[in-house]
Amino acid sequence: VQLQASGGGLVQAGGSLRLSCATSGRRASFDVMGWYRQAPGKQRELVATMTWGGSTNYADSVKGRFTISRDNAKNMVYLQMNSLNFGDTAVYYCNAAVYSSRRDYWGQGTQVTVSS
């Protein structure tokens, strides 16, 4: 299974970006798909996750600004990021988990940089 994240870039504070994560190597849906991020000098942290059934979980710092969505048929997950601020600068990683096999998979990361 491989995950490929895209959509990162340089954006001004207050701007928006949409991240996408495509998967390959698995036809069945993933139980949970989500996004994590890691800023320089910090640990990787959860941004948002979404179950196959549509239940979501967001970090408090992004609630009301970020929206996660997924396409189960395509096994893709997206992250719409609005009102970006300097604290959102990080490498964003997509993640997909399969409960039955207790496996989770990571993408390579995409850089998001918020500037003034």
ChimeraX commands (.cxc) that place a marker at each C-alpha (Angstrom):
marker #1 position 0.00,0.00,0.00 radius 0.5
marker #1 position 1.28,3.45,-0.89 radius 0.5
marker #1 position -0.03,6.89,-0.04 radius 0.5
marker #1 position 0.83,10.00,-2.04 radius 0.5
marker #1 position 0.08,13.39,-0.54 radius 0.5
marker #1 position -0.08,16.52,-2.64 radius 0.5
marker #1 position -1.32,20.08,-2.55 radius 0.5
marker #1 position 1.09,21.68,-0.14 radius 0.5
marker #1 position 2.85,24.92,-0.84 radius 0.5
marker #1 position 3.51,28.47,0.25 radius 0.5
marker #1 position 0.48,30.52,1.23 radius 0.5
marker #1 position -0.06,33.85,2.93 radius 0.5
marker #1 position -1.61,34.00,6.36 radius 0.5
marker #1 position -5.35,33.92,6.04 radius 0.5
marker #1 position -5.20,31.94,2.84 radius 0.5
marker #1 position -6.36,28.46,1.95 radius 0.5
marker #1 position -4.94,25.22,0.66 radius 0.5
marker #1 position -6.43,21.86,-0.17 radius 0.5
marker #1 position -4.40,18.73,0.42 radius 0.5
marker #1 position -5.11,15.47,-1.33 radius 0.5
marker #1 position -3.92,11.95,-0.59 radius 0.5
marker #1 position -4.17,9.19,-3.14 radius 0.5
marker #1 position -3.67,5.55,-2.24 radius 0.5
marker #1 position -2.68,2.53,-4.23 radius 0.5
marker #1 position -2.26,-1.14,-3.55 radius 0.5
marker #1 position -5.53,-1.74,-1.75 radius 0.5
marker #1 position -9.00,-2.06,-3.24 radius 0.5
marker #1 position -10.97,-2.26,0.00 radius 0.5
marker #1 position -11.66,0.90,1.94 radius 0.5
marker #1 position -9.55,1.90,4.90 radius 0.5
marker #1 position -11.23,2.05,8.29 radius 0.5
marker #1 position -9.74,5.42,9.14 radius 0.5
marker #1 position -7.99,8.00,7.01 radius 0.5
marker #1 position -6.49,11.18,8.25 radius 0.5
marker #1 position -3.89,13.87,8.36 radius 0.5
marker #1 position -1.07,14.52,10.76 radius 0.5
marker #1 position 1.55,17.23,10.76 radius 0.5
marker #1 position 5.02,17.82,12.10 radius 0.5
marker #1 position 6.51,21.24,12.59 radius 0.5
marker #1 position 10.27,21.75,12.95 radius 0.5
marker #1 position 11.43,20.69,16.39 radius 0.5
marker #1 position 8.03,19.30,17.34 radius 0.5
marker #1 position 6.45,15.90,17.48 radius 0.5
marker #1 position 4.04,14.71,14.86 radius 0.5
marker #1 position 0.48,15.56,15.85 radius 0.5
marker #1 position -2.99,14.65,14.73 radius 0.5
marker #1 position -4.76,17.18,12.55 radius 0.5
marker #1 position -7.93,15.38,11.53 radius 0.5
marker #1 position -9.23,11.88,10.97 radius 0.5
marker #1 position -12.32,10.44,9.37 radius 0.5
marker #1 position -13.74,6.94,9.64 radius 0.5
marker #1 position -15.20,5.02,6.75 radius 0.5
marker #1 position -18.64,5.87,8.11 radius 0.5
marker #1 position -17.93,9.58,8.20 radius 0.5
marker #1 position -17.13,10.26,11.85 radius 0.5
marker #1 position -14.53,12.97,12.23 radius 0.5
marker #1 position -12.01,14.04,14.81 radius 0.5
marker #1 position -10.13,17.33,14.73 radius 0.5
marker #1 position -7.33,18.86,16.71 radius 0.5
marker #1 position -8.64,21.79,18.71 radius 0.5
marker #1 position -6.25,24.12,16.93 radius 0.5
marker #1 position -7.86,23.49,13.55 radius 0.5
marker #1 position -11.53,23.15,14.44 radius 0.5
marker #1 position -13.65,25.52,12.41 radius 0.5
marker #1 position -10.86,26.15,9.90 radius 0.5
marker #1 position -10.00,22.73,8.45 radius 0.5
marker #1 position -12.35,20.20,6.93 radius 0.5
marker #1 position -11.49,16.60,6.23 radius 0.5
marker #1 position -13.30,14.58,3.61 radius 0.5
marker #1 position -12.78,11.30,1.86 radius 0.5
marker #1 position -13.86,9.42,-1.20 radius 0.5
marker #1 position -14.29,5.80,-0.14 radius 0.5
marker #1 position -14.71,4.60,-3.70 radius 0.5
marker #1 position -11.36,6.07,-4.67 radius 0.5
marker #1 position -9.67,5.56,-1.30 radius 0.5
marker #1 position -8.67,9.19,-1.21 radius 0.5
marker #1 position -8.69,11.68,1.62 radius 0.5
marker #1 position -8.65,15.45,1.46 radius 0.5
marker #1 position -7.99,18.31,3.82 radius 0.5
marker #1 position -9.43,21.73,3.11 radius 0.5
marker #1 position -7.47,24.28,5.12 radius 0.5
marker #1 position -8.84,27.80,5.50 radius 0.5
marker #1 position -7.70,30.79,7.53 radius 0.5
marker #1 position -4.19,29.45,7.68 radius 0.5
marker #1 position -1.85,30.94,10.25 radius 0.5
marker #1 position 1.83,30.66,11.04 radius 0.5
marker #1 position 1.16,27.82,13.46 radius 0.5
marker #1 position -0.04,25.68,10.60 radius 0.5
marker #1 position 3.39,25.61,9.00 radius 0.5
marker #1 position 4.49,21.97,8.99 radius 0.5
marker #1 position 4.96,18.88,6.90 radius 0.5
marker #1 position 1.56,17.26,6.51 radius 0.5
marker #1 position 1.30,13.49,6.32 radius 0.5
marker #1 position -1.67,11.43,5.30 radius 0.5
marker #1 position -2.42,8.22,7.10 radius 0.5
marker #1 position -4.67,5.26,6.46 radius 0.5
marker #1 position -5.47,2.47,8.89 radius 0.5
marker #1 position -6.94,-1.01,8.64 radius 0.5
marker #1 position -8.29,-2.32,11.95 radius 0.5
marker #1 position -8.49,-6.00,11.05 radius 0.5
marker #1 position -4.80,-6.23,10.25 radius 0.5
marker #1 position -3.73,-3.57,12.76 radius 0.5
marker #1 position -1.80,-1.88,10.02 radius 0.5
marker #1 position -1.48,1.76,9.25 radius 0.5
marker #1 position 0.22,3.41,6.34 radius 0.5
marker #1 position 1.86,6.79,5.85 radius 0.5
marker #1 position 2.39,9.07,2.90 radius 0.5
marker #1 position 5.64,10.88,2.24 radius 0.5
marker #1 position 4.47,14.26,3.50 radius 0.5
marker #1 position 3.78,17.57,1.82 radius 0.5
marker #1 position 5.15,20.88,3.07 radius 0.5
marker #1 position 2.78,23.66,4.02 radius 0.5
marker #1 position 4.37,27.02,4.73 radius 0.5
marker #1 position 2.35,30.01,5.87 radius 0.5
marker #1 position 3.99,33.39,5.37 radius 0.5
marker #1 position 3.15,36.95,6.26 radius 0.5
marker link #1:1,2 radius 0.2
marker link #1:2,3 radius 0.2
marker link #1:3,4 radius 0.2
marker link #1:4,5 radius 0.2
marker link #1:5,6 radius 0.2
marker link #1:6,7 radius 0.2
marker link #1:7,8 radius 0.2
marker link #1:8,9 radius 0.2
marker link #1:9,10 radius 0.2
marker link #1:10,11 radius 0.2
marker link #1:11,12 radius 0.2
marker link #1:12,13 radius 0.2
marker link #1:13,14 radius 0.2
marker link #1:14,15 radius 0.2
marker link #1:15,16 radius 0.2
marker link #1:16,17 radius 0.2
marker link #1:17,18 radius 0.2
marker link #1:18,19 radius 0.2
marker link #1:19,20 radius 0.2
marker link #1:20,21 radius 0.2
marker link #1:21,22 radius 0.2
marker link #1:22,23 radius 0.2
marker link #1:23,24 radius 0.2
marker link #1:24,25 radius 0.2
marker link #1:25,26 radius 0.2
marker link #1:26,27 radius 0.2
marker link #1:27,28 radius 0.2
marker link #1:28,29 radius 0.2
marker link #1:29,30 radius 0.2
marker link #1:30,31 radius 0.2
marker link #1:31,32 radius 0.2
marker link #1:32,33 radius 0.2
marker link #1:33,34 radius 0.2
marker link #1:34,35 radius 0.2
marker link #1:35,36 radius 0.2
marker link #1:36,37 radius 0.2
marker link #1:37,38 radius 0.2
marker link #1:38,39 radius 0.2
marker link #1:39,40 radius 0.2
marker link #1:40,41 radius 0.2
marker link #1:41,42 radius 0.2
marker link #1:42,43 radius 0.2
marker link #1:43,44 radius 0.2
marker link #1:44,45 radius 0.2
marker link #1:45,46 radius 0.2
marker link #1:46,47 radius 0.2
marker link #1:47,48 radius 0.2
marker link #1:48,49 radius 0.2
marker link #1:49,50 radius 0.2
marker link #1:50,51 radius 0.2
marker link #1:51,52 radius 0.2
marker link #1:52,53 radius 0.2
marker link #1:53,54 radius 0.2
marker link #1:54,55 radius 0.2
marker link #1:55,56 radius 0.2
marker link #1:56,57 radius 0.2
marker link #1:57,58 radius 0.2
marker link #1:58,59 radius 0.2
marker link #1:59,60 radius 0.2
marker link #1:60,61 radius 0.2
marker link #1:61,62 radius 0.2
marker link #1:62,63 radius 0.2
marker link #1:63,64 radius 0.2
marker link #1:64,65 radius 0.2
marker link #1:65,66 radius 0.2
marker link #1:66,67 radius 0.2
marker link #1:67,68 radius 0.2
marker link #1:68,69 radius 0.2
marker link #1:69,70 radius 0.2
marker link #1:70,71 radius 0.2
marker link #1:71,72 radius 0.2
marker link #1:72,73 radius 0.2
marker link #1:73,74 radius 0.2
marker link #1:74,75 radius 0.2
marker link #1:75,76 radius 0.2
marker link #1:76,77 radius 0.2
marker link #1:77,78 radius 0.2
marker link #1:78,79 radius 0.2
marker link #1:79,80 radius 0.2
marker link #1:80,81 radius 0.2
marker link #1:81,82 radius 0.2
marker link #1:82,83 radius 0.2
marker link #1:83,84 radius 0.2
marker link #1:84,85 radius 0.2
marker link #1:85,86 radius 0.2
marker link #1:86,87 radius 0.2
marker link #1:87,88 radius 0.2
marker link #1:88,89 radius 0.2
marker link #1:89,90 radius 0.2
marker link #1:90,91 radius 0.2
marker link #1:91,92 radius 0.2
marker link #1:92,93 radius 0.2
marker link #1:93,94 radius 0.2
marker link #1:94,95 radius 0.2
marker link #1:95,96 radius 0.2
marker link #1:96,97 radius 0.2
marker link #1:97,98 radius 0.2
marker link #1:98,99 radius 0.2
marker link #1:99,100 radius 0.2
marker link #1:100,101 radius 0.2
marker link #1:101,102 radius 0.2
marker link #1:102,103 radius 0.2
marker link #1:103,104 radius 0.2
marker link #1:104,105 radius 0.2
marker link #1:105,106 radius 0.2
marker link #1:106,107 radius 0.2
marker link #1:107,108 radius 0.2
marker link #1:108,109 radius 0.2
marker link #1:109,110 radius 0.2
marker link #1:110,111 radius 0.2
marker link #1:111,112 radius 0.2
marker link #1:112,113 radius 0.2
marker link #1:113,114 radius 0.2
marker link #1:114,115 radius 0.2
marker link #1:115,116 radius 0.2
view
